[in-house]
């Protein structure tokens, strides 16, 4: 395959070669685009102990949002280069498993579309239905692949890229007693947001107390950070959300484990505001087109991703115990679900 047709994939192969024996690479599937064939790869490093905490970094689910893939690649590159000299990183990796899937939808990246080559939006492709009304089209539709947010034909298996992501999460994250996933996207808005489930319902997740505790230590240690933590349901509900599906799958298969899927939504309107000409290109709406702005974006988010890795490795020091969960749960309700009465509920108890 001529990797040069997709620079991000070429960079990923370069980093895999540079990482050598420290990286374990799995071919999850291949995507055919005419005469080109693209690899969908999952890279793991660090502890192989199934009881070790784990964190996954995902990008390129929407091919048009190249900056998401580039953020994950930049962080992987930082880790790989630090392997040569950073003894603290090696100590971290002895206790933590890291998973990277920077290019979930290489076909979409290659053709510059949000959807995969079959016209399916991978973030509307999971077998999960919204429990409440969703907005027209954006909430997921089965009318036509020619329209955005297409879910795929009803009753058919997930797309191979969606299935590859789910397989990697099941194999490397859900089996761990404590794990976090961060899926990097860009979208409309002037703020960087970190979303947590649910997207298919406005009901709080079981691990709301853990989300609140993570948010608290992030606020305390990353002073003046630009991120807004919130449930996705604050903005809109959708059918077929992959992370809702995987969270519920984890609850079903490993009810004693904690899995916290997060989505980074980079506020692309900041880039458009500073360079209005970007509105006239598809890529410009979702990506910083000027080099120094792209570099600034990468620097900012690498710091956040590194914090998350350290927080997961050290989760026993901040994860709420039996006595703290109810307080965190009630504080989370007050912050993110003010319409729900603040009272003790069974959801605040340890799952």
C-alpha positions, 0 to 999 in steps of 0.5 A: 500500500502506498502510505504516502497518500495518507500522511497521518498513516505514514506518520503512525507507521514511522512512530511504530517503527521508532517505538520498536519492542515497546509497542505492540501493534494489532491490525484491526481491519483494512479499509479499501479505497479504490487502489488504496488499502488503509490499515486500522491499527491499535497500538498498546504499550505498558503493563500487560497485567489485566488488573492494571489501570488502562487508558485509551486515546482515539482519533480520526473517527470523523475523517473531516476532523483531521486535528483529532487524529493529529492530537493523538499522533502528537501525544503518541509521538511524545511518548515514543520519543520519551521512551529513550530517556524518561525514567519516570515514564517507564515507571508509569508504564510499569503500572499503566496500560496505554492504547492508541487508535489515532486513525479509526476512519482512514478512508474518511480522512483520505476522502475528506468526509465525516463518514466512512467510505460507505457514507456511515457516520461511525459515531451513529453506528452502534446498536443503541437507540435514544430513549428520548427525542433526538434532533432531526438528522444530527441525532442519527438518520437511516434515510440516506447515506447522501445525508449527514449523520447516516447510521447505516441500514437497520439490522446490519452489523456495525461498520468494520471501523466501528467494530474495530474500535469496539474490539480494541476497547473490549480487549484492552480497556473493559477488562481493566478494573479502572479505565478511561477512553479519550476520543478526540474530535473537533466541532462547532463552538468557541470552547474546548469541551470534555463530554462524558456519557450519556448521548442517548439519554439525559439520565446520569451515568452510574459512575457520575461520582467518579467523573466528578472526582476526576473533574475536581482533581483536573480543576485543582491541578490544571489551573486556568485550563480552557476545558468545560466538563459536561455530559453530552446530553446537555447539547443534544441526544443521538442514536447509535453513540459508540461510547454509550454502547461501550459503557453499557457493555462494560456495565453488563460484562464487568459490573465491578469495573469502572470505565469512563469514556470521555470525548474531547470536542475542540472548539473549531470556531476559535480558529474560524474567528481568527481566520474567517477565510476558513469558512470557505473550505470544508477542512477549515470549518473543523481544523486549524489551517495555519501552522502556528495555530495547529502547533498551539492546539497540539501543545495544549491538548498533549498536556491534558492527555498526559494529565489523564494518563497520570490520573488513571495510573493514580486512580486509587488516590482520588477515586471516591470510596464508599463514604465519598461517593454520595457527596460527589454524586450530589455535587455532580447533580447540582453542577450538571443536572440541576433539574434532578432533585439533590437527594441520596439515590441508589445510583450514588452507591458503589456499583 
